[in-house]
């Protein structure tokens, strides 16, 4: 585990050559693969999987290697795990999936990768939050727009819960939903007019 977490490739090779058990766990139920995925050690991750490491092993808080990779924004690691059919919709102790964490971090490429490989869009965690909630409340506009294009809905409370500055920026998304207003919002250079227009849009649709 120490060799894997530290990225010591040659050391891992040597241990595997002497038939070291690949799925030994520590007190948190992390194994060598968990650490390699979390810390982005691509070659070690592939080596451990090739040696038979459990691709869906869970930690004490039910995090799989794919969830750990998503938390750490490890796109290449996630891609490797998906190729060996890791459980893409596994959830942790808080019912967050890998997609939840990708959206929390605003990692659009990772979110696209997960969705294109079968991640369920509508999963909600233990406080009722879906992946689009994670994206919107953390102000990831382009990711929010992508999720809407994939079929998730934006509700009034999503915008209502944002502060004023974030509401102004979120008009980019509203303009995408309501094309009749797009030209005005994108071409207006008068700040007073633009802010008033945004207020009217928010009032109209909230």
Buried (B, 14 or more C-beta within 10 A) or exposed (E): BEBBBBBBBEBBEEBBEEEEEBBEBBEEBBBBBBBBBBBBBBEBBBBBBEBEBBBBBBBEEBBBBBBBBBBBBBBBBBBBBBEEEBBBEBBBEEBBBBBBBBBBBBBBEBBBBBBEBEBBBEBBBEEEBBBBBBBBBBBBBEBBBBBBEBEBEBEEEBBEEBEEEBBBEBBBBBBBEBEEBBEEBEEBEEEEEBBEBBEEBBEEEE
